[in-house]
């Protein structure tokens, strides 16, 4: 793999050390290690390890500087054929985020700090995988930045045991007792509390030596002077050394008897702790952030409350007075470091995250509309799964149609929305978009192609969004095609979008997945209707929908057809919704020659599929039951009036289309005073079609 790590600078520090450690082992394992930073003293060390460095101003918190850096990073990604971009700080993460979207490169972030809940920090949770150093940071990213827990991977910082050698505390202890604090001189590192604790400890430890390792950034020089003044005021100047920035931390630790971590706020991890433990140095640390993951109080170190010089001094004195305790703490801590915090384990875990991110792609299909349209999408769904067998496929569907996909073998996750109730309006739209963003989809296929679906596709922040370029915000998709004429059948129409993904239409067969319990329900339902074993059933859908009144065939024609079928010893099954219950009862009363099986509002979609499957043929206007019949491979007679069969007829093996060619058709009007197109369909021609299909 070609791995690019991006961080502000390559100077001395925990982030920089981790970057170098990972680069060293990446090169050893045959991978390519590229680092982008603003430069620093460790660049030569990186290049000596076999890594490659590019210098860019990725440390500046200037929007203009960040924007200028994006195309430069894109150029590096393309030149080095980068597989993974690993961002280790917020400014580099913003630059990397947009560069990765442009180049379709996988982005990984590592949260090295306990970030303030600020818009600038959210980018650290937008990566495909978010590495955290401790459980505290994991909870922080989940609770405060809404990062889904499935995207988070816990990989603690590590220590290179080739550099940090263990020294027995007993053999190292001499006349002087050396205590060190290692880290940047900033208020959050607690140097003032450390000095106050040392003043108390100095009364008990006669040969105390205080080592302050690290320096203050230019913006914190006043704070450093404040510490120096406190050292002099408390009479510690004779035993305190300000050593500044030190590259050779292993050598420093080999001369220390104790390390103190005095941090006052949440610490992401505390690399200096495991480095000290690797070198056999006991540790006293404040109870903040990831420290509690590393130190088991009384066994691998001592933990004290933050900003409490008295407790800190007591812990230091305790270790000074009890060399056996110091030895036991260091030995137990060293064993834990070898098991949990060695650099080889960190590298293995990081490489596993890289491999997982490269292989685990997420795909979203959007189809929110009616049940019939959803059934027509099943050939596309099957083809998408065949094309992307290893992708995790999610399907965004409306509440009213969710039952259809519950047993689909082609999807991994069903996302259900209710645009007529809880998810309606702009607020609902943004709530859905927020959920989709958390899923971190790599690819969105918009089979709905309306304004809502195009907006959801865009707000998902998926880098690739496919659909039709129409006048319904189609410009929000970055892979789109024109909806050209002439009219195409519904399945072919959807595959025009899928063709952009290299998916061709080879099998237009519709599918449904009723379960065994659905079939048992229908068996019990039909047994109550006194259906003889050898009697044929013909199903008739008596309506279309409340909106499409123009699709309905007159009820007196349906009654006459039922009577004619009854004379042929054929039982008639009528289906419809709750809104059709009253008309179904009236129709049943009109029919004299047969006992109608009334299934209106008595089945869900999967039960209806199992019921229609029992029919010899099915008769319906252009509506979802027609699609169900085609999906369960039952011969169909389809009535088309205001709509065009060339655009809406589902693929079926055996079918007859009945329609009237009128000047006004297809009109696509839900309401019409004349309804000639449906009224002109006669019972005789329907019976002729029945005979043809039954033969």
Steps between C-alpha positions, in 0.01 A plus 500: 500500500599861447424686823504878538503645852428870534568706813585865576875468562773240549655632818536321831170386651272204555317533167827535313657202679199284415523607137867403486442168677226403253708612201796292617298179514304575183828514309624182670184317394536608137248784496570854384501765775436860392467786749367849424573774753637851529842350574703478819796344673377141448488515118855364477411217737201411283708495183767293673231240576409480131197731509421781257419854615308776321499846653170690486365776728248268666557654842339838437145559625426726208213418266689643204810297581290185542322555166834551324637179652215278372607484130862453609401201713287364213807512278705305757224238543485443125877501452565250780187292419389523861262235638442649846527858628544503879437843657628559853378854573208728417650741243663215304172306530301778330752515215509120472119471509450705183806352328372147568154584366655624178733200459260233642766407757413346837542738795595385852533736797662458841365711787807597698318747724182563694358749251270785594150464359558749222401479130869495410545171689221302332718403205689257723186286508429507125760243400420147396665377819573714807787375714489599867772456759282429802147416610451855624568641155274236342209607724579865429486450122179296522313725743624845400568456128239233416753262348338155460669248729547256209741747334719536809806283559696508825875487442704634796830672447800273513862493597788363296672251731803503270567860615371493860700250706386382842718598800444350843400788737704348787823498299440851367426675832793699639548783747293739292131433434420629150140591419403607149201659330508458124289692252421838350497784749135603479239560774313174429815299583479620863858616555398750771334226708803276441740765635281556807496123562879488463536774762313276746698191396833684539442520877513119517734409210841653583674444165206585272575594140222638277527460123262705286525354149330691221457860399222752462373608159551864413145582610564354848831666594327703773374178654853356498629812678221458757628148572860622531390770743311241709809274506710786639229615746465148645877460536536226240735675258807310629344160420294578189621479142310626196635267232291631209402279208683168500505251214661217694222422747627142563825641636312749719285220644804282571605763757163561665367332815145624454286665232204720584215579261318804645248567223195693621255425218403193296809332363436296183748235607833605656784358293758609758344255747556188287846624396595538867354159583694343212818645652418368850413842646207511747227751416275730699223642281184704538165329447411653163383358166687199366731478802250270671529258206877471552552507876340265746537689827732327744605235250655669195526853637338750735210723401422830674227762449583778250603845628579355845864566601454342846385161362769511233770566761375217722512252207854611409618464862336158525702368204820662632464338840403154368751368241320164497177675396693686228641171370162321508329788319765514228508123444120469472483806275775365273313170452185690405694717254646190333153345469283800406711798396784364289546664161463174304147456637415861414626451144307174458179660627547806280563287191185303580304825508651598164410165344151512646441852370621405152282191478191602694307735272147620575234554235160667535201446271218754525148399395233671706191484284207266453497126549473429128806709415693327775416158353627623164835580662566137603684405176726800556553406863598146399743631237656747747569218745658291222721796404598583860502170692720632783338841546264560790177600323243718678158577356308818587129427470167654603311371803210371288723275290752364752330158534594418143876502568514342845620165362692623199831310470657790311513765773680517833312787661152648461465872579133597540364855477150639537477810282130539574539515875811519721741572215293753309616853422846653504567393858429138414712524187800629695455232768510228233804665338677505838441127542631432148814706563577289807489188282790635291382360165754465221235483228134604462272367226189718474225290340230741617625805308286769657587813696502330840718210388745729320530716812555196722761367258687828517474548877622145562844640404568189296780570249312319217130557432321345200161581349308682229576859402153648518350831605461374857841600641675247278805727502568380858608164359856481369428199275183558300338435164222671309156338495485458124198404289343279369339357812667193651344223705551555876777243552703611196452859616664423836784310337596810304625636834665172594680486166718788622628251760568234238180309580312369194144371487527122461206385713187713533321250723315655796530344844309486828586312818188384688580276795368166614274671753345707220420186301353332809282805560365478144437125532289564808324794333403300190393196701242719673362596157402139414730485198504156340835347412443494123334840469680777314532848646515821299601810692360845422638822646189720530674839527824685445545763771308788657694741280466317166124483454554494122662156519190327644291265282123549563366282783201374296746358244693327777176349635399374155848351447474319836164352401638381166798340669273336753316329214835344404541359855772753575520662844569872498733661752474878540780705653520859609583733786307607810348781291344237272327302775160661450510457121616140543195423713270662242671306220459172688128568531469572123652167389258206475685213328797455732607554858764769490809466719533848650862570604477879508712639788559148636865458401830680520719520190677167554174322579347656187792361297437153646127538422547615140744211454206265554307653207490361146515856372458852631313802360595854598532858389844665509573471875720316748300170506569473125873517580460244778331256260782544247758451778348166608481389134121489469343579157346848501238700316599865530261792446666822388306823466662831603856355513729359233569122510829557319620685811317315777427141404702270728699219338282186493529165321131467408282807471236684301482879496155651439478869419324743271701718266340844540620844397520603864690198627726463678397813689640421847203675661392358838148632443285518185130572436474252211731207583444365149832315494387265781125498431557371145662178624233228465434186698510298178856593411609430856341154482676441170832590664418268793438209265823572313714507816334197660567300185 
